[in-house]
């Protein structure tokens, strides 16, 4: 068996990743990377033999993502089952404290912490931070009734692999959240055959009519993360998404 091994530098990051993969695999064993071995300093997973993405594989990815979401989570912000250590998205630590309301979780644990970090690093202007804060204030007034989904949490294009045996998701930042957030991240980072992914998803878990219009709201978190870690260009994109969110919520 071919194995892929990495050695993250962040404390317990490999263990957090393994916990996330195991939690997601409960719902989709074929479409989530399998952990071969893990300790505090490394994680080894079954290697995915890459191939060109196809519309059929993209539709399969959408179906499997829907099955993972439908497996649910105890609360918004809930970490993977049994995991009590730190949680990460990429190399950046993020909070996973279970709460009842999605809007409180998303604004308070996902968007604002990274927006403030981006501001402190001069990757986001003071006016831009204020715009994000306004969007989050309006968001907290929104009554979201969707049940907590079991999210991958970092589903950029690079974390959805197309292998010879089908699509495989890797490197999660798994937690309980809103299902549209994973879909919005796929849209943000250019997943191939996105419409097929969405169609496959809705075969298993149909979403409310017009859900795609809310994509900018669900892109606030990944954009804030990238603004904090990758620079001012993402700060500009974050402001644009916040302005679109304000229009949606206050229009």
C-alpha positions as CSV (number, residue, x, y, z in Angstrom):
1,X,0.0,0.0,0.0
2,X,1.3,3.5,-0.9
3,X,1.3,5.9,2.0
4,X,1.5,9.6,2.3
5,X,3.1,11.0,5.4
6,X,3.4,14.6,6.7
7,X,4.8,16.1,9.9
8,X,2.9,19.2,10.9
9,X,4.6,21.6,13.2
10,X,1.6,22.8,15.1
11,X,1.0,21.1,18.5
12,X,-1.3,18.0,18.1
13,X,-2.3,19.1,14.6
14,X,-1.8,15.6,13.3
15,X,-4.0,14.1,16.0
16,X,-6.7,16.7,15.3
17,X,-6.6,15.9,11.6
18,X,-6.8,12.2,12.3
19,X,-9.8,12.7,14.5
20,X,-11.5,14.8,11.8
21,X,-10.9,12.2,9.1
22,X,-12.2,9.4,11.3
23,X,-15.4,11.4,12.1
24,X,-16.0,12.1,8.4
25,X,-15.3,8.6,7.3
26,X,-18.1,7.3,9.5
27,X,-20.4,8.8,6.9
28,X,-18.3,8.2,3.8
29,X,-15.6,5.6,4.0
30,X,-14.8,5.7,0.3
31,X,-14.5,9.5,-0.1
32,X,-12.4,10.4,2.9
33,X,-8.7,9.7,3.3
34,X,-7.9,6.7,5.5
35,X,-5.5,7.2,8.4
36,X,-2.8,4.5,8.5
37,X,-0.9,5.8,11.5
38,X,-0.7,8.9,13.6
39,X,1.0,10.3,16.6
40,X,1.7,13.8,18.0
41,X,4.4,14.4,15.3
42,X,3.1,12.8,12.1
43,X,0.1,11.5,10.2
44,X,0.1,8.9,7.5
45,X,-2.8,8.3,5.2
46,X,-3.4,6.0,2.2
47,X,-2.0,7.7,-0.9
48,X,-4.5,8.8,-3.5
49,X,-3.4,8.0,-7.1
50,X,-4.5,11.2,-9.0
51,X,-6.4,11.3,-12.2
52,X,-8.2,13.9,-14.2
53,X,-11.5,15.0,-12.7
54,X,-14.6,14.2,-14.6
55,X,-18.2,15.4,-14.3
56,X,-19.2,11.9,-13.0
57,X,-16.6,12.0,-10.3
58,X,-17.6,15.5,-9.4
59,X,-21.2,14.4,-9.0
60,X,-20.1,11.5,-6.8
61,X,-18.1,14.0,-4.7
62,X,-21.2,16.0,-4.2
63,X,-23.3,13.0,-3.2
64,X,-20.6,11.9,-0.6
65,X,-20.3,15.4,0.8
66,X,-24.1,15.4,1.3
67,X,-23.9,12.1,3.2
68,X,-21.2,13.5,5.4
69,X,-23.3,16.6,6.2
70,X,-26.4,14.5,6.9
71,X,-24.5,12.5,9.5
72,X,-24.8,15.6,11.7
73,X,-23.0,17.1,14.7
74,X,-24.1,17.6,18.3
75,X,-24.0,21.4,17.9
76,X,-22.5,24.2,15.9
77,X,-18.9,24.4,16.7
78,X,-18.7,20.9,17.9
79,X,-15.3,19.3,17.3
80,X,-14.9,15.8,16.0
81,X,-16.3,13.1,18.3
82,X,-14.0,12.3,21.2
83,X,-11.4,15.1,20.3
84,X,-10.6,17.4,23.1
85,X,-7.4,19.0,21.9
86,X,-6.7,22.1,19.7
87,X,-8.4,22.6,16.3
88,X,-6.8,24.0,13.2
89,X,-7.6,25.2,9.7
90,X,-4.4,24.7,7.8
91,X,-1.7,25.9,10.2
92,X,-3.9,28.4,12.0
93,X,-5.6,27.5,15.3
94,X,-9.4,28.1,15.6
95,X,-12.0,27.7,18.3
96,X,-14.4,24.8,18.4
97,X,-16.8,25.6,21.3
98,X,-20.3,24.1,20.8
99,X,-23.1,26.6,20.8
100,X,-26.8,26.5,19.9
101,X,-27.1,29.2,17.2
102,X,-25.2,29.0,14.0
103,X,-25.0,32.8,13.5
104,X,-23.3,33.2,16.9
105,X,-20.8,30.4,16.1
106,X,-20.0,31.5,12.6
107,X,-19.5,35.2,13.4
108,X,-17.8,34.8,16.8
109,X,-15.6,31.7,16.2
110,X,-15.0,31.7,12.5
111,X,-15.1,35.2,10.9
112,X,-14.3,37.8,13.5
113,X,-11.2,36.2,15.1
114,X,-9.5,35.9,11.7
115,X,-10.6,39.3,10.5
116,X,-9.1,40.9,13.7
117,X,-5.9,38.9,13.1
118,X,-5.8,40.2,9.5
119,X,-6.2,43.7,10.7
120,X,-3.4,43.4,13.3
121,X,-1.1,42.2,10.5
122,X,-2.2,45.2,8.3
123,X,-3.8,42.8,5.8
124,X,-7.2,44.4,6.4
125,X,-7.9,48.1,6.7
126,X,-9.8,49.6,9.6
127,X,-12.7,50.4,7.3
128,X,-12.6,46.9,6.0
129,X,-12.7,45.4,9.6
130,X,-15.7,47.7,10.3
131,X,-17.5,46.4,7.2
132,X,-16.9,42.8,8.4
133,X,-18.1,43.7,11.9
134,X,-21.3,45.2,10.4
135,X,-21.9,42.0,8.4
136,X,-21.5,39.9,11.5
137,X,-23.7,42.1,13.6
138,X,-26.5,41.7,11.0
139,X,-25.8,38.0,10.8
140,X,-26.4,37.6,14.5
141,X,-29.9,38.9,14.0
142,X,-30.6,36.1,11.5
143,X,-32.6,33.1,12.7
144,X,-31.0,30.1,11.0
145,X,-33.0,26.9,11.6
146,X,-30.8,24.4,9.7
147,X,-29.5,21.6,11.9
148,X,-25.8,21.3,12.5
149,X,-24.0,19.5,9.7
150,X,-20.8,17.5,9.9
151,X,-18.5,19.7,8.0
152,X,-15.2,19.0,6.3
153,X,-14.4,22.7,7.2
154,X,-11.5,23.4,4.8
155,X,-12.8,22.1,1.5
156,X,-10.7,24.1,-0.9
157,X,-10.0,22.6,-4.3
158,X,-6.7,21.2,-3.1
159,X,-8.4,19.2,-0.4
160,X,-10.8,17.4,-2.8
161,X,-8.7,15.0,-4.7
162,X,-9.8,13.1,-7.8
163,X,-8.3,9.6,-7.6
164,X,-8.4,6.6,-9.8
165,X,-10.8,5.0,-7.3
166,X,-13.0,8.1,-7.0
167,X,-13.0,11.5,-5.2
168,X,-11.2,11.7,-1.8
169,X,-11.4,14.5,0.8
170,X,-8.2,15.2,2.8
171,X,-6.9,17.7,5.4
172,X,-10.2,18.6,7.2
173,X,-10.9,21.2,9.8
174,X,-13.9,19.2,10.8
175,X,-16.7,20.6,13.0
176,X,-20.4,21.1,13.3
177,X,-21.6,23.9,11.0
178,X,-23.8,25.0,8.2
179,X,-23.8,22.7,5.1
180,X,-23.6,25.6,2.6
181,X,-20.2,26.6,4.1
182,X,-18.4,23.6,2.6
183,X,-20.1,24.2,-0.8
184,X,-19.2,27.9,-0.7
185,X,-15.5,27.0,-0.1
186,X,-15.5,24.7,-3.1
187,X,-16.9,27.6,-5.2
188,X,-14.3,30.1,-3.8
189,X,-11.3,28.1,-4.8
190,X,-12.4,26.8,-8.2
191,X,-13.4,23.2,-7.8
192,X,-13.7,21.5,-11.2
193,X,-17.2,20.8,-12.4
194,X,-18.8,22.7,-9.6
195,X,-22.3,22.5,-11.0
196,X,-22.0,18.7,-11.0
197,X,-20.8,18.7,-7.4
198,X,-23.8,20.9,-6.5
199,X,-26.2,18.6,-8.5
200,X,-24.9,15.5,-6.9
201,X,-25.2,17.1,-3.5
202,X,-28.8,18.0,-4.0
203,X,-29.7,14.5,-5.1
204,X,-29.0,13.5,-1.5
205,X,-29.6,16.7,0.5
206,X,-31.8,19.2,-1.4
207,X,-31.2,22.8,-0.2
208,X,-33.6,25.7,0.0
209,X,-34.4,27.5,-3.3
210,X,-32.0,30.4,-3.9
211,X,-29.3,29.0,-1.6
212,X,-26.5,29.9,-4.0
213,X,-27.2,33.6,-3.5
214,X,-25.9,33.3,0.1
215,X,-22.5,32.0,-1.0
216,X,-20.7,35.3,-0.1
217,X,-21.8,34.9,3.5
218,X,-20.3,31.5,3.7
219,X,-17.1,32.6,2.1
220,X,-16.4,35.1,4.9
221,X,-14.6,32.5,7.0
222,X,-12.2,31.2,4.4
223,X,-11.5,34.7,3.1
224,X,-10.8,35.9,6.6
225,X,-8.4,33.0,7.2
226,X,-6.6,33.7,4.0
227,X,-6.5,37.5,4.7
228,X,-4.8,36.7,8.0
229,X,-2.3,34.3,6.6
230,X,-1.8,35.2,2.9
231,X,-2.0,38.9,2.7
232,X,-3.9,42.1,1.7
233,X,-5.3,40.7,-1.6
234,X,-7.5,38.4,0.4
235,X,-8.4,41.4,2.7
236,X,-9.9,43.1,-0.4
237,X,-11.8,40.0,-1.3
238,X,-13.1,39.7,2.3
239,X,-14.4,43.3,2.2
240,X,-16.2,42.5,-1.0
241,X,-17.8,39.4,0.5
242,X,-18.8,41.4,3.6
243,X,-20.4,44.1,1.5
244,X,-22.3,41.4,-0.5
245,X,-23.4,39.9,2.8
246,X,-24.6,43.2,4.1
247,X,-26.7,43.7,0.9
248,X,-28.2,40.2,1.4
249,X,-29.0,40.7,5.1
250,X,-30.0,44.4,5.0
251,X,-31.6,44.6,1.6
